[in-house]
Amino acid sequence: MSKAGTKGVSRADRERQIVDVAVEEFGTHGYAGVSVAAVARRAGISKPLVYSYFDSKDGLYLACVHRVGGLLVDAVAAARSRSGSTGHALDTLGAVFGTVEQQPHAWSVLYDPALPPLGELRDAVGRYRGQLAAMGAAGAAQLLGRAGHDDPLDHQLLNDVWQYAVTAVMRWWSDHPDQSAAEMTARCARLLAALGAD
């Protein structure tokens, strides 16, 4: 049974509501450009209530990171599981696109360049980014393995190319928000086919 929140809203529902608003705020304005007061105003609640749930701006951002990081990691892991040993790049991209279409600010929250360089926030973000990077590295290794290439430097280079390519694709998408997840997946399928990469 959940604890009672404010105005008849359960604590869990109120926390979800606050995190929903905060993800949008942080995703739009970045960590440095958001105040707890702005999140409270958008959520239609008091600033002290936000503090009572999350303790601080960092606590609120951490809740956002756990929300979006978990969604992205779970989606990519599920896509890799469905792909089996083939680990298609397109399946991974489709999973990221589908998640970001449902949670439009997920990527920008997890990859916010304005985060403090050290501390709990950076550590939490690093864990989710690390999980995504590890799945990307495993996919790159599978791709090269299927082609019979075992040079570790090839693996390192392809992994770096993949990481930067995904970042560039997500940046391009943020500049073209009219594109749906399905359109982005189809666009990337055309590019990968032209490159002979998938």
C-alpha positions, 0 to 999 in steps of 0.5 A, a space after each residue: 500500500 502506498 503512502 498518501 501524498 498531497 491532495 489525495 494523490 499517492 506518493 508514488 503517483 506524485 513522484 512520477 508526476 514530478 519526475 515526468 516534469 523534471 525529465 522534460 525540464 532537464 532535457 530541454 534546459 540541461 542540468 545547469 539551466 533548471 531550478 527546483 522552483 521551476 520544476 515545482 511550478 510546472 508540476 503545480 506543487 510547492 518547492 518544499 514538497 519537491 525537496 521533501 521527496 527528493 532532498 535536493 536538485 541533485 536527488 531530483 536529477 538522479 531520479 530522472 537519470 534512473 528513470 531514463 537510464 533504465 528505460 534505454 538500457 532495458 530497451 537496448 538489452 531487449 533488442 539485443 536479446 531479440 536479435 540473438 547472436 546477430 546483434 544487428 545495429 539497426 535493432 539497437 538503433 530502433 530500440 533507442 529511437 522507440 524509447 526516445 519517441 516515448 520519452 523524448 528527453 531521455 537521451 538528452 538527460 543521460 547525455 547532458 554535457 553540463 553535468 558536474 564532472 564528479 560526484 553521485 550524478 556523474 557516477 550514476 550517469 556513467 553506469 548507464 552510459 557504461 552499460 549502453 557502451 558495453 552492449 555497443 562494444 559487444 555488438 561491434 565484436 559480434 559484427 567483426 567476429 562474424 566477418 572473421 576479424 579478431 584484431 583488438 584494434 579493429 574492435 576498438 576502432 569499430 566500437 569508437 565509430 559506433 559510439 560516435 555515430 549513435 551520438 551523431 544520429 541522436 543529435 541529428 534527430 534532435 535537430 529534426 524532431 518531425 521525424 518519427 522513430 519509424 522514419 529514423 529507423 528506416 533512414 538508418 536502415 538505408 544508410 547502413 545498407 549503403 555502407 554494407 554495415 548491417 
